[in-house]
């Protein structure tokens, strides 16, 4: 410990006074001067996590009693109570694959957009009835475009091995029977969305109700709830309705809104889709090695920023905030990562530690 800004230090204290190899130390200091140290040690021939705490305002020995855990357990210190330690509670978690969005990209909606891209820029009143068969597409149960969700599942199984983790599709949330039990309360403690760029109105309403009733919704990627589709359970197909600059009534399409639920998204998830693949973003605060794909920017002033990536772009001088943030909505909470994480960051150790801290803070700690 140094009391003169690092000019000199006190005696070295051996925190890992055990046999075996001690590696991967991490240190954090709280606002009330608690110092927390964790590391990995194999003194029992098994990888164990060790934890020590010291308060800089106290005179006690830095080597306070430690707690160890098996590799598949985690330790959490309750804020404000340094003597209480708990393993994370078991949860019911749903991870929702973006099955509707995958269908939209499968030689379908985007082929239609490309055909009429130039014409729609020239006139607000132009309507289109040709090639509208492209605005319907069959839904696959296990889409391949978003296979990175398997990394999320595997990581959560490691982080919280006692939890129940279900992998669902958008059609399950549209149906709602798996989302709510007979008492109309939620079947899940946490719902994690992948890249739900396209959802049905029923799915959108069910997710909003889930949060308003007290659920925790985690949004892993940007460009969320951008377009509306209608799902037909009998044929297992989606049909485009509105968003991405078009509206479709089943026969004719015409120019319309870019983001289907722009105002509603601001109200309850706290952000909107920024733009665009052709834009060049710079993340001046980039602890994870962010790749620009699609991002959300905060549009609700009540959003609580957890990590601001201090983003700018060469295409606009307008100020905007791309951040990981929390927003309370009625009885529930929305956690939005704000950047693209699936297929990009779930192999990044610094990001995984950050993601785990969010899960501990908002989901896993004992109530």
N, C-alpha and C positions, 0 to 999 in steps of 0.2 A: 504494500500500500504506500502511496505517495501523498504527502500533504503539502507539497511545494511544486505542483504542476509538472511532476516528473523529473525534477532536478536530482532527486535522490529517492531511494525506496527503502522501506523497512525490510525486516528479515524475510527470507523466502520461506513459505510454508508449504509443505508437501501435502496437498489435498488427497492424492491417490496413494496413500501409504499402504499399498497392497502388493501382493505378488502379481505377476502377469504384466500385460502391456496395457497402458492407459493411453487412449487416443481420442481424437475428435472433441476437444474441449470447446464449450460455448459459454460465454459470459454475458450477463445482462444486469443492468442496474435500474432499479425502480425509482420513482420520484421521491420516495421516502427513505432513500439511501440503503435499501436492501440490495445486496449483491448476490446474484444467483449463478451458480456454476454447475454445469452438467458435463459428463464425459462418459465414454465407453471403456469398460475394463473387462478382461477375460480371466480374472483371478481364480474363478471356479471352473475354468475350461469351457464356460458358456459366456457369450456376450451379454453383459449386464450394463444397465444405465445407472450411474451414480449421481447423486444430487447433494449439494451443500449450499447452505445459506448463511450469510453473515450481515449484520447491520452495522454500518460504519459509525453509528452514534453510540454503540454499545462497547463495553470493554471485555466482552467474553472472547474466548479463543476462536480464531477463525475456523478451526476444525470442529464445527458443531456436528452433532450426530447426523449420520447419513442414512439414506434410504436407497435400497437397490431394488430392481425389478427385473423380471425375466424379459427376454427379447421381444415377446409379443404383448407386453404390458407397457403402459405409459404412466407417468407420475404427473399429477397436476396440483399446484399449490393454489388454494383459494385466495383471491385478493383480500388483503386486510386481515388475514389470519395465518400467521407464519407457522403455527403448530399443527395445522390441519392438512393432511395429505390424502388424496383419494386417487384411485384408478378411475378412468373415465367410465361413465355409465353406458350400458348397452342401449342402442337406439334401433328404431326401425327407419331405414334409409331407403329412399327410392332414387335411382339414377335413371333419367329419362333419355333414351336415344332419340336423336332428331330424325325420326322416320319420315315425317311429312316433308321436312326440308330436303332430305335425301331424294325423295320422290320428285320434288320440284326440279332438281338438277338432272334427273335421269332422262335426257333427251326430250324435255317437256317444256316447262314454263320458260326457261331461258332461251330456248330456240325461238319461241314466239317473240320474246322481248327483242332479240337480235334482228328478227325479220323487220320489225316495225320501229326500230330505234330511231332511224333518221326521219321517218315520216312524222312521228309523234312530236318531234322537236319543232316542226314547221307549222303545226296547227293545233289549237286547243280543241277544235270541234271535230277532228277526224275520228271516225269509228271504223272498226275492223271486224269483219265476219269470216274472213278466210283464214285458214290454218288454226281456228279456235279449238280443233281437236287436240292441239298440243297443250291446252290448258287443263287437261286431265291426265292423271298418271297413277299407276298402281303402286301401292305401298308394300315395301318388303319388310319382313320382320326384323332382320339383322342387317342393316345397311353397312356397306363396306367403306363408304366415303369417310365415315367418322369412327373408324376402328380404334382410334386413340382412347375412346372411353374405357376400353379394357384396362388401360394403365390406371385410370382413376379408380376403377373397381378394385384392382389388386392392391393399390395403395391404401384404400380405406379398409380392406380386409386386414392389412398389416397394422394400421393405426388403431383400429377398434375391432379386434377379432371376435368379441362377444356380440357385436351388433348383427342384426338381420339386414342384409342388403339385397334389394330386389332391383333387377334391371327391367325397365318398362319401355314402352314406345309411346309416341304421341297419341296413338289410337286408344291406349289405356286411359290416358288422362282425359281425352275427349269423352270416353264412356263414363268415367267417374266412379264406377263401382269399386275399383281398387283404391281409389283416393279417399273415399269417405265410407265409414262403416255405417251400420244400421241406425246409430244414434246421431248421424249427420256430423260427427266429429271426425277429425283426420285419422287415417290409418298410419300416417308416417310422421316421425319427429322432424325429419329433414327431407326435402326434395331437392335434387341437384339436376339442373338442366344443362344440356350439352351445347347445342347451337340451334335453338328453336327460332330460326329466322321466319319460318312459316308455321302457324298454328291455326286451328279452327277457333271460331268464336266460343264454342263450348269448352274447348281446352283452356282458352284464355280466361274465361269466366271461372272455371273450376280452380285454376291456379290462383287467381285473385281472391277467391273465397277462402282457399286454403290458407293464404297469408293473413287475411283479415280475421280469420278464426283463431290465429295464434301460431301458425306454422312458420318454419324457417325455410326460405327458398334461397338457393345458391345458384348464381348464374355464372357459368365458367367462361363464356365467350362473349364477344361483342356482337352487334347486329342481331338483337333479340326482338322477337315479336314485331317483325318488319312487315310481313304480309299475311293476309287472311286466306285460308282455304277452307273448303267444306269437305268433310269426310263422310263417305258412304260405306257403312259397315258391311252391307250385303255384298258389294262388289270389291270392297277393300281398295277404294280409290279416293284420291283427293281431286278436287276441282278448284281452280283458282277463283277468288272472289274480288279481292281488292288489295292494293299496295304496289310498291315498286313502279309507281307511275301509271297504273292501269286500274280499271274496274271492269268486271266481266259479269253479265247477267245470265249467262248460260247460252247465249246466242251471239251477242255482239260485245266487243271490248272497246273501251275508249279511254282517253287520257284522264288521270285522276291523281289521288294522293300518293306521295312517295312513301311515307311511313304510315301504315294503316291506323295504328292507335297512338299517334304522336303525343297528344295531350294526356291520354290515360296512362301511357308509359311514364311520363313525367310525374304524374300524381302518385303512382304506387310502386314503381321500380326505381324512379328517380333519375332516369337518364334517357337519352336517345342515341340512335346510331349516328356517328360522325360522318364518315366518308373517307376514303374510297380507295380502291386498289391502286389507282393511278396517282394518288397523292403521296407525297414523300413526307413521312412523319419522323421527327427526331424526339427521342425520349431522353431528356437531359438528366433525369433521375432514373437510372436503369440498373437495378440490382440483379436482374435475372437474365439479361441478354434478350430483350424483347424483340420479337419479329413483328413488324407491322403487317397485320392482316385486316381485321375489322375491329373497331373499338367503339365503346360507348363514351359519351361525354355527359357530365352531370348537368341536369337541367332543373333539379329540385333543390332549392337552397337549404332544405332541412337535412339533406344527405350529410352523414358524418364521414369525412374523408379519413381513411385508414392508411393509405399510401398514395401520394400524388406522384405521378410519373413525369410531371412537368413537361408535357408534350407541346411541340409546336409543329407547324407545317408550312411549307413554302407556298401553298395555294391560298392561304387566308391569313389576314392580319388580326382577325377577331380573336379575342381571348376565349379560351375554353379549357376545361379541366378534365383530363382523362385520369382516372384514379380507381383504386379499389376502395369501396365505400360501403357503409351500412345505412339503411333507411328503415325506420320503423313505420309500419303501415297498420293502423288500427291495433289489433292484438298481436300481430306478427312482425317478422323481420325479413328484409331482403338483403342479402350480401351479393354485391356485384363485383366481379374481378375487374371488369372494365377493359381488359385486354384479351388477346387470344391465348388460351392456355392449353387446350386439348391438342394433342399432337405436337406441341411446342415446348411446354415447360414441365411436364410431369416426369421428366428425367433430370431436371435441374434441382440439385440438392438445396440450394438457397430458397428456391421457390417452394419446394416441398415443406421446408421448415416454416415458411410464411403461411402456407395453406394449412398446415397442422395447427398453427397458432390460432388461426381463424376458427377452425373446427373446435378447438379446446375452449376458446372464449365464448362462442355462441351456441355450441351444440353439445359438446361432450362433458362439460363440467357438471358436477352434481347440482341439482336444483336447490 
